[in-house]
Amino acid sequence: MTRALVTVATGTHLDLLNIARPSFQAFADLHGYDLLEAEPLDCVRPPSWWKVLILQAALRDYDEALWLDADTVIVDGSEDLNVPPDAWQALVEHHTGDGDVPNCGVWLVRQPMAPVLDDLWTMTQYLSHGWWEQAGLHQLMGYRGRPVQLVSPTELYERTHFLDNGWNVHMWDDPQPAHPRIMHATMWKDRVGVMRQWAAAA
């Protein structure tokens, strides 16, 4: 099986990716991924949407692709993700005040996700949504509303493997994971500072 670990950064996120990159490379080397750092896209959509096109491109060359946001740090990469072979995608569902929220900051996709990514790219109603492409993915999985709730599970939902929340640790998740593996600095005020701390401790 061919595998890629994929990310991108632009603007101030370049500083974040510089901190994260060594942990990405170490994980990729240990578990047999090619590390692909995509070029920023010439695209009017918010950068969070870029991952849809970048993952589409990765799936043309690889059997599966693991997306990591530039503001994540792998603090324990000793084990690989353990995803069943029949799953189309894998990600963490956070339990928060906003409901049950699947998060695309750490997102494994496989070949069957190619047409799903095509559909996701057409969901222009979410271009300016605060969760961007993630809000579109929620709809495709059968989630609705805010607080987010699973209303009508789709085939995509049934083919989703939910990772332990240690694989995408957010400060607001309840409960916090017993075994953090990937820390996510989304809501931290000093993201550079906290990511440097995480990287040093790892």
N, C-alpha and C positions, 0 to 999 in steps of 0.2 A: 504494500500500500504506500502510495506517495503522499506526503504530508507537508503542509506549509504553515508556518507561524507568520501572521500578516499584521502589519500596522502601518500607520501614516501619521505625520505631524506637519503642522504649518503654524506660522506666527509664534506666539509665546509657547505653544506646545512643543516646539523644537527643543526648548530647554528641558521640558519634562521627559521627552523621549531620550535625550542624552543621558538622563539619570536611569531610565528604565532599561535601556538597550542591553547593558551587560547581563542583566537577569534574563532577558529574552533569549540572548545568544546562548547562555549557559543551559537553559531549559531545552532549546532547540537542539543543541549538540548532544545532550544527554539522551533525548527521547526520539531522535531521528526526524526532526522537522528541518526544512529549509527556511531560514529566516528571510522574509521578503519585506523590505521597507519601501512602500510605494511612494512615488512622486506625488506631490499635491496636484489635484485635478484642476483643470481650467473649467470650472463649473460654478454656476450661480447659486447652487443649493448650499445650505449650511454644511460645513465640513463633516458633521456627523453622518450625513447622508452618503458621503463618499464611500463608506465601507461597503455599501451595497454593490456599487460598480467594481470596486477593488476585489471583493470576494467572488463576484461573477468571473472576473478575469482569472483569479487563482484557481477556480474550479475547472477552467478549461485545460489546466496543466497538471492538477493534483486531484487525488481522490477525496481529500478532505483538507479544510483550511481552518485554522484556529485564529480568530481575530482577538487582538488585545489592544485596548485603548492606550494611547500614549501616556496617560496619567495613571497607569497601573505599574506595580512592581511585584515581581515574583519573589516572595520571601522564603518559600520552601518549595523548591522544584524537584525534590527527590523522587516524587512519584508522578507519573503521567495521569491524564484524565482516563477514567475507566468508563467508556461509553459503549453500551450494547451495540452489536453490529447492525441491528435493524433500525436504529435511531437515525433520523434525518439531521437533527441538530441537537446541541446540548448547550445549556445556559443555566444561570442561577435565577430563581424566583425569590425576590425579596419580600418580606412581610413587614409592611410599614404602615404609617398613618394614611398613605395614599392607596392602600390596598395591597393585593398580591401582584407584584410587579416583575415580570420577566425582564431581564436586563441584558442588553447587547454589548456591554463593555468587555465581556469575556464570552466569546460566541464561537462554538465549533459548528461548522456546516459541512455537509457531505453532498455528493453528486445529486441526490434527489431534491436538494434545495435550490438548484439552478432555476427551475421555473418559478419557484416561490420568490426568489430574488427579483425575477422579472416582474412579477405581480406587485411586489413591494415598491419597486421603482415607479410604478404608475400611480401610486397613492398620493397624489399631489395635495390632497386636502390636509396632509400632515406636514407640509413643507416648513411651516412656521410654528408647529406645535413644540412645546417645550421639551418633549421627548423625541422629536423628529422621527426618524425611521423606526424607532422602537415602538412608537404609538401605532404605526401601521402594522408592525409584526403582531402586536397585541390583537388587533382586529382579525388578522388572518388566523390566529390561534383560537379565537372565540371569546376573547375578553372584551368587556365593555365597561364604560362609565369611569367615574372617579369619585370615591375610591374604586380602584380597578378590581373587577370580579370576573371570574370565569363563568360565562352565561351559557354559551353553546359550543362545547368543545368540537374542534374540527379534526380532520385527518392529520393536519400538521401538529396539532396539540398531542394527538395520540402517538405521533412519531417523535415527540420531544423527550429527551432525557434531561431531567432536572438535576443539576450538580449541587452538591453540598455547598452552602453559602461561604465556606472557607475559600472557594475558588474565585470569589468576587466580593471582597469584604467592603461593605459600606458602613459608614459611621451610624446610620439611622436604622440599620437592620435589627430586627428583634426576633429571636435572640441573636446575640453575637456568636460567631462560630468558635468552637473549641479548638480548631486547628486551622489557623489562617494560612493560606497558600499564596493567594494573590490579593494584595492590598490595592484599593481603588481610592484615589484622592479627589474624587469629584467634588465633594462638599467642603473640603478643607480650605480655609482662608489662605494659608501659606502652603500651597501645594509643593513648591520647590523644596521648602524646608522639610516638610514631613516626608516627602519622597526620598530625600537624601538620608533621613534617619532610617527609613525602612531599608534602603539599599545597603547602608552601613551595617545594620543589624543582620541582614541576610547573609 
